[in-house]
């Protein structure tokens, strides 16, 4: 996998929202969804605020590949289950970026959302 550049990590990590889409069974991009993204170290993570039943998250499980757009960066990606040992750090990143007291942050740091923590890897060219 190609690593994210420092500039890409900063631009995506600073973006308020990300557009994410996965590949369908025919290899075509599905309809994009707008979600939150956080940076932890040299990695980018996303979660489904609605837990594992959300359609966009289920779509990422089909082919484990898709496309993201955030902060002016467009990239093909591979979706990888995150190391859940990082969940507390990722929770902190969500709270720091989006506000510790919002109900949406409470949901994105709750158990159902945590179970969907996904690391975004740049797809090989």
Long-range contacts (C-beta under 8 A, 24 or more apart in sequence): 1-78, 1-121, 1-122, 1-123, 1-124, 2-122, 2-123, 2-124, 2-125, 3-42, 3-122, 4-42, 4-43, 4-44, 4-122, 8-73, 8-75, 8-122, 9-39, 9-42, 9-44, 10-71, 11-70, 11-71, 11-72, 11-73, 12-37, 12-39, 12-44, 12-68, 12-70, 12-71, 12-73, 13-37, 13-38, 13-39, 13-44, 13-71, 14-71, 15-70, 15-71, 17-70, 18-46, 18-68, 18-69, 18-70, 19-68, 19-69, 19-70, 20-46, 20-56, 20-60, 20-66, 20-67, 20-68, 20-69, 21-56, 21-59, 21-66, 21-67, 21-68, 22-56, 22-59, 22-60, 22-62, 22-63, 22-65, 22-66, 22-79, 23-62, 23-63, 23-65, 23-66, 24-59, 24-62, 24-63, 25-62, 25-63, 27-63, 29-66, 29-67, 30-56, 30-59, 30-66, 32-67, 32-69, 36-94, 36-97, 36-98, 36-108, 37-68, 37-70, 37-120, 38-90, 38-93, 38-94, 38-97, 39-93, 40-86, 40-89, 40-90, 40-93, 43-119, 43-120, 44-119, 44-120, 45-82, 45-86, 45-90, 45-93, 45-117, 45-118, 45-119, 45-120, 46-117, 46-118, 46-120, 47-90, 47-94, 47-108, 47-113, 47-114, 47-116, 47-117, 47-118, 48-113, 48-116, 49-104, 49-107, 49-108, 49-113, 50-107, 50-112, 50-113, 51-112, 51-113, 51-115, 51-116, 52-112, 52-115, 52-116, 54-116, 57-116, 57-118, 60-118, 65-123, 68-120, 75-122, 75-123, 76-122, 76-123, 77-120, 77-121, 77-122, 77-123, 78-120, 78-121, 78-122, 78-123, 79-118, 79-119, 79-120, 79-121, 80-118, 80-119, 80-120, 80-121, 81-117, 81-118, 81-119, 82-117, 82-118, 82-119, 83-119, 84-114, 84-117, 86-117, 87-114, 87-117, 90-114, 90-117
